[in-house]
Structure formats: C-alpha cells, structure tokens
Amino acid sequence: MLATLKAQADALGAVNCLIADTGFCSEKNIQACEAAGIEPLIAVARDEHHPGWRERHSEPAPLPKNATPVQTLSHRLKTQAGRALYALRKQTVEPVFGIIKSVMGFRQFSLRGLKKVTGEWTLVCLAWNLKRMAALRPQ
C-alpha cells in the first residue's frame, strides 16, 4: 500500500498520516510507515466503546524512553490529537448509497456489460453531485 501511495503522490498529494485498523498493526508495518515519512495511526487492540469521562478527557502517562514502536503507537493513539485523527475513520459513505437507492430511486442497472454499467453509474454519480451542489450552494 505504501508503494501505491507513493506512486499516486502526484494525483493524491503527499500522504502524511496512515489510519488503519487492528489487522494491520505490526512492528514491521509501523517501521515501514515511519521509513516512508508517514505517521502511522494503526489500532493496537480493540478499545471499549464507551470509556469513562476521565479517560476521554485526559492525556496518557509519559512514554518510557525504551518504548517499542508498538508501545509508541499505542501512546500516540491515546493522546487527544491521536484520538481526534483516528476518529476520522468513523466517517462513512453509506448514507450516499442509501440516498441514491431510496431518494433517487436507483436500485438496479438497466444496461449490461462493464462499459455500459460504468457509463450508467457515472450518470448516477453525476446526478448525485449536481443534487449536492444545488443543495449546498449559497442562497
């Protein structure tokens, strides 16, 4: 993935932070991100869904000097800034598909074949984007 991000840097822009879930947490992945100049924010383990207010509004204890990369990552995720960045993973695109299905009435493709379906989906996305632009324009 790091090689793909580097290859697409011209189109995407420079990547400075990688946010991933627990399945990607390993010392090797953390070191690969840091070598590429990307700050890794990879979940170390599953956290409880509703931590207490003290835990949510406090900073973790200082990190020991001889901490491993995984311990450093875990500490970074427990800071206020780390939690705010990792929370970006919770954003979802699912409402867009629900609106396309229920509001716009697009439930199945009318055409067959990859090229034709791609064209039809492009029209649906165009309609969605026009609908959003109209809704978001200044009054």
C-alpha positions in Angstrom: 0.0 0.0 0.0 2.9 2.4 0.8 4.3 1.8 -2.7 0.9 2.5 -4.3 0.5 5.7 -2.2 4.0 6.8 -3.3 3.2 6.1 -7.0 0.0 8.2 -6.8 1.6 11.1 -4.9 1.2 13.4 -8.0 -2.6 12.8 -8.2 -3.3 12.5 -4.4 -0.8 14.8 -2.9 1.7 13.9 -0.2 0.4 11.5 2.4 1.5 12.3 5.9 -0.7 10.0 8.0 -2.0 6.5 7.6 -5.0 5.4 9.6 -5.7 1.7 9.8 -7.5 -0.9 12.0 -6.1 -3.6 14.2 -5.5 -6.1 11.5 -2.6 -4.0 10.1 -0.8 -3.5 13.5 2.7 -4.9 13.4 6.1 -3.6 14.2 7.1 -4.2 10.6 4.2 -2.0 9.3 4.9 0.7 11.8 8.6 0.9 10.8 7.7 0.8 7.1 5.4 3.8 7.6 8.0 5.7 9.5 10.7 5.0 6.9 8.3 6.4 4.2 7.8 9.5 6.3 4.2 8.7 7.1 2.8 8.9 10.6 1.1 5.6 11.4 -2.1 5.6 13.4 -2.9 1.9 13.5 -5.2 0.5 16.2 -3.2 -1.8 18.5 -6.3 -3.5 20.0 -10.0 -3.1 20.3 -11.0 -0.4 22.7 -14.2 -0.4 24.7 -17.0 1.6 23.1 -17.8 3.9 26.0 -14.8 4.8 28.1 -15.3 6.9 31.2 -15.2 10.6 31.1 -11.8 10.8 32.9 -10.2 8.6 30.3 -11.8 10.6 27.4 -10.6 13.9 28.7 -7.1 13.1 30.0 -3.7 12.6 28.4 -1.9 9.3 28.9 1.1 9.0 31.2 4.5 9.9 29.6 6.1 7.2 27.4 9.2 5.4 28.8 12.5 6.1 26.9 13.0 2.5 25.8 9.5 2.0 24.4 8.9 -0.3 21.4 7.3 1.0 18.2 4.0 -0.6 19.2 4.1 1.0 22.6 4.9 4.4 21.0 1.9 3.9 18.6 -0.4 2.9 21.4 0.6 6.0 23.4 0.1 8.2 20.3 -3.4 6.8 19.9 -4.3 7.6 23.5 -3.5 11.3 23.2 -6.2 13.9 22.4 -4.7 14.6 19.0 -4.3 10.9 18.2 -7.9 10.1 19.2 -9.2 13.0 17.0 -7.2 11.8 14.0 -8.3 8.1 14.4 -11.9 9.2 14.8 -11.8 10.2 11.1 -12.0 6.5 10.3 -15.6 6.6 11.6 -16.8 8.7 8.7 -18.9 6.7 6.4 -20.1 6.9 2.8 -23.1 4.6 3.4 -25.7 7.4 3.5 -24.8 8.3 -0.1 -25.8 4.9 -1.3 -28.9 4.9 0.8 -30.0 8.2 -0.7 -29.2 7.0 -4.2 -31.4 4.0 -3.6 -34.3 5.5 -1.8 -34.5 9.2 -2.8 -33.2 8.9 -6.3 -34.8 5.5 -6.9 -31.7 3.8 -8.4 -31.9 0.2 -7.4 -30.6 -1.7 -10.3 -28.7 -1.2 -13.6 -30.7 -1.1 -16.8 -27.9 -2.0 -19.1 -25.5 -5.0 -19.2 -21.8 -5.1 -19.7 -19.0 -3.4 -17.8 -18.6 -0.5 -20.2 -22.3 0.3 -20.2 -22.7 -0.2 -16.4 -19.8 2.1 -15.9 -21.4 4.8 -18.0 -24.7 4.3 -16.2 -23.0 4.6 -12.8 -21.2 7.7 -13.9 -24.6 9.3 -14.8 -25.9 8.4 -11.3 -22.9 9.9 -9.6 -23.2 13.0 -11.8 -26.8 13.3 -10.7 -25.9 12.9 -7.1 -23.1 15.5 -7.3 -25.5 18.0 -9.1 -28.1 17.4 -6.4 -25.5 18.1 -3.6 -24.1 21.2 -5.4 -27.7 22.6 -5.7 -28.4 21.9 -2.0 -25.1 23.4 -0.8 -25.0 26.5 -2.9 -25.2 29.8 -1.1 -28.7 31.3 -1.1 
